[in-house]
């Protein structure tokens, strides 16, 4: 993937900016038609897009077809939200006669689209977190043009989807600036995009290192802008003895499937398993090790991710307080899943163990008490998810556990595994640092639109204006 | 004001952190009782607090009594919001059977209090933006303990209000950690507070320089935290000819009152007036100059603010493209109000003219067209407010003007003056940089609570937990 030139990048942003004002004022029907048109386009080109994606990512056609379904579902879901009026909600407080503080003018709180959004596509979801993924869908729904920074891991797919998007935009008679894409594998392309004075917000899904660097760029602009970054997450699973005693074998198979899903290349992949020091837990860990040993992950997305995985595994292997539970040989192209073990005290004191190992690897942390568990969760600091198995009863211990989980995560699960993120209004995909840079926002689900709608209070606004903002 | 020691600051934060978990789970009645108790306490001690405030700030007893009223109104308003359930709202999406993407688990989006909030009091509102001001009220309402950094401009008042707060907390049988205060005039105190690992969020009202420096500290922590800073704002007023022709004399008196209110020491003080090059506008500017010349502002809050004002005035006086419309002698202790004039092109190209002059000063910018006006607004970049006089009719020009105003401001007024910020649900006090560091949030009005409530999605949560979160 050749870097786009500074001139090409400037043109993409300027074209988006020229389209921003009209799109911010576009009506619900217009926006919904675009989002549905994009979904229809993806659906119509499935037979060419999925093989293209598979050739570039090795994720497999079953998974990629499912991901395309999720992407079209998401585009249509945002269309429904727009038609239901979500971007146009307002709070209208009537004037109150008399002196302040009780007396007041009429105030109408509306939300305005911020302007062009720079969207950094991820490598690991070539449809759902890439060119027409959730960031693009939510920005367009909010009334913002998008300039995508294509991920160099799937350049041909990115070009095909971008061309599709541009055809849909043109066919609907909309300005080309609503959707643009720039390419580049070097840091300079992303930096130029984030620094561009006409970019109003950034949405990023990717590595901790890249995200933190781009966030600094956003903060150090003459006029800083919001940087919505989803970085790394280790997604602890707390498996309480009762849950394992009741259902250990099935849970081991489920967890092994989650750890190896997509070769572990999920931001919600469970990287830490917290178990107690008892027989049920030991049996469960043994079952998990066997299931992981039998799993045959596919090749990773690209050489850089593979190198990062191997380095992360080496870090665990070389740690004096960590034991390798299974150290299978890697396959010819694909890595094998890894399982490591340590104790609570070692985990808490070793910052190196809190770093995400992106790939099919899990660290078992054995605890002896609830306090140990809480210490381990606190050491994690921030995660997209925490999963609690066996915390369903209303007990004081479970309440403490839930509060600790809520304190560090954006999503707390009481069943199932953290991979798989439903697209719905209640979803929250984002957690305290380092999981995301803006943990009050979500990058999945319909609240993702809120990232691009800034509140404005209109004071003593004329009725036509209030009507226009509400019915846009 | 002597700096608190590092040990004192650590104790204040640690005590707050120890109280955080229980307060986050406190019920609406408990929180509302505290907020109302604080309001009652301020009201009961009015006769001692207002003279104390006046002695330290020179703001006058009429203004300070009004500000105390606003502060108690605000505390009671947050109590009402809590009783109405605002911090406990949730989105509950039922499970849908079947495979994804349509099939999904039950997801319940709740909000959790973030933990201890470090609150930096402002000098210019010794009640409403200080110890028991809006930041403290909204944080307590959200379920977060508060550690106030007292402003050295009114140390005795701060101590008296803090003592009052501590008495109310104790009388209600609540832990002392819910409210703490640290003192210090040096940068080190604030930096230690922002860096403290147990501080979960920062609320700041103050100068651009101080706010930007503390924001960097928040961003550079090992675990960054939200920094809600309200910095500087120049609050343009666009006075269209028709409005001035109809009502110029009254508007000139109103605007002069707004510019000189509190000796111009308001974040919403109108610092830029945009007029057209016609007779009605010229007459208006003349009337404004006369009204400002007749005004007798009181002394400024402290020597540092006065030095800053004098430096800002000197910057305007020395600017080759700026003309002084009135250059009265300063009074013995108080400055006189200043009025300067320039043209649109000079304003747009001179970044020095976009900086806030904190005090009673206004720069008249004469424009020749709507495009000129839009250029001037764009050059401002970010402001708490923009005021539009005479833009009430539904015309294409007015729509462009409104969009430009919405693009740079958190509040857009169609009548009146920007000073005076109503406390209500629809209020938005915050705008794009440099007006605030998090322009999607507000520091005044009931949405201020949202700054301290982080969304969490509970997946397949047991019913008791959903019930507990909803009824807290």
Contacts between the chains, C-beta under 8 A, distances in Angstrom:
chain1	res1	chain2	res2	distance
A	21	B	403	6.3
A	24	B	403	7.6
A	25	B	403	7.5
A	66	B	100	7.3
A	69	B	100	8.0
A	69	B	101	5.7
A	70	B	100	6.6
A	70	B	101	4.2
A	73	B	101	3.9
A	73	B	102	6.7
A	74	B	101	7.3
A	90	B	426	8.0
A	91	B	425	5.2
A	91	B	426	4.4
A	92	B	426	6.6
A	93	B	424	4.7
A	93	B	425	5.9
A	93	B	426	4.2
A	100	B	66	7.3
A	100	B	69	8.0
A	100	B	70	6.6
A	100	B	420	6.3
A	100	B	422	6.8
A	101	B	66	8.0
A	101	B	69	5.7
A	101	B	70	4.3
A	101	B	73	3.9
A	101	B	74	7.3
A	101	B	422	7.6
A	101	B	423	6.1
A	102	B	73	6.7
A	104	B	422	3.7
A	104	B	424	5.9
A	105	B	413	8.0
A	105	B	415	7.2
A	105	B	416	6.5
A	105	B	422	6.6
A	107	B	422	6.2
A	107	B	424	5.7
A	107	B	426	3.9
A	107	B	427	6.0
A	108	B	426	5.9
A	109	B	425	7.2
A	109	B	426	3.8
A	109	B	427	7.3
A	109	B	428	5.9
A	109	B	447	7.5
A	112	B	406	4.8
A	112	B	407	7.1
A	115	B	407	7.7
A	219	B	219	5.9
A	223	B	381	5.5
A	223	B	382	6.9
A	223	B	432	7.1
A	223	B	433	4.9
A	223	B	434	7.7
A	224	B	433	5.2
A	224	B	437	7.5
A	225	B	433	7.9
A	226	B	440	7.1
A	381	B	223	5.6
A	382	B	223	6.8
A	392	B	462	4.7
A	393	B	462	7.6
A	394	B	462	7.1
A	394	B	464	4.1
A	394	B	465	7.7
A	399	B	468	7.9
A	402	B	465	6.3
A	403	B	21	6.3
A	403	B	24	7.6
A	403	B	25	7.5
A	406	B	112	4.8
A	406	B	456	5.0
A	407	B	112	7.2
A	407	B	115	7.7
A	409	B	456	6.9
A	410	B	454	7.9
A	410	B	455	7.2
A	410	B	456	6.1
A	410	B	457	6.7
A	411	B	456	6.9
A	411	B	457	4.4
A	411	B	458	7.8
A	411	B	459	6.0
A	412	B	456	6.2
A	412	B	457	7.5
A	412	B	458	5.4
A	412	B	459	6.9
A	412	B	461	7.5
A	413	B	105	8.0
A	413	B	459	4.2
A	413	B	460	6.5
A	414	B	458	7.4
A	414	B	459	6.6
A	414	B	460	4.6
A	414	B	461	5.6
A	414	B	462	6.4
A	415	B	105	7.3
A	415	B	459	7.5
A	415	B	460	4.2
A	416	B	105	6.5
A	416	B	459	7.2
A	416	B	460	6.7
A	420	B	100	6.3
A	422	B	100	6.8
A	422	B	101	7.5
A	422	B	104	3.7
A	422	B	105	6.6
A	422	B	107	6.2
A	423	B	101	6.1
A	424	B	93	4.7
A	424	B	104	5.9
A	424	B	107	5.7
A	425	B	91	5.2
A	425	B	93	5.9
A	425	B	109	7.2
A	426	B	90	8.0
A	426	B	91	4.4
A	426	B	92	6.6
A	426	B	93	4.2
A	426	B	107	3.9
A	426	B	108	5.9
A	426	B	109	3.8
A	426	B	457	5.6
A	427	B	107	5.9
A	427	B	109	7.3
A	427	B	457	5.5
A	428	B	109	5.9
A	428	B	455	4.7
A	428	B	456	5.9
A	428	B	457	3.8
A	429	B	457	8.0
A	432	B	223	7.1
A	432	B	454	7.7
A	433	B	223	4.9
A	433	B	224	5.2
A	433	B	225	7.9
A	434	B	223	7.7
A	437	B	224	7.4
A	439	B	454	5.8
A	440	B	226	7.1
A	440	B	450	7.8
A	440	B	454	5.5
A	440	B	455	6.7
A	442	B	455	6.8
A	445	B	457	7.8
A	447	B	109	7.5
A	447	B	455	7.1
A	450	B	440	7.8
A	454	B	410	7.9
A	454	B	432	7.6
A	454	B	439	5.8
A	454	B	440	5.5
A	455	B	410	7.1
A	455	B	428	4.7
A	455	B	440	6.7
A	455	B	442	6.8
A	455	B	447	7.1
A	456	B	406	5.0
A	456	B	409	6.9
A	456	B	410	6.1
A	456	B	411	6.9
A	456	B	412	6.2
A	456	B	428	5.9
A	457	B	410	6.7
A	457	B	411	4.4
A	457	B	412	7.5
A	457	B	426	5.7
A	457	B	427	5.5
A	457	B	428	3.8
A	457	B	445	7.8
A	458	B	411	7.7
A	458	B	412	5.4
A	458	B	414	7.3
A	459	B	411	6.0
A	459	B	412	6.9
A	459	B	413	4.2
A	459	B	414	6.6
A	459	B	415	7.4
A	459	B	416	7.2
A	460	B	413	6.5
A	460	B	414	4.6
A	460	B	415	4.2
A	460	B	416	6.7
A	461	B	412	7.5
A	461	B	414	5.6
A	462	B	392	4.7
A	462	B	393	7.6
A	462	B	394	7.1
A	462	B	414	6.4
A	464	B	394	4.1
A	465	B	394	7.6
A	465	B	402	6.3
A	468	B	399	7.9
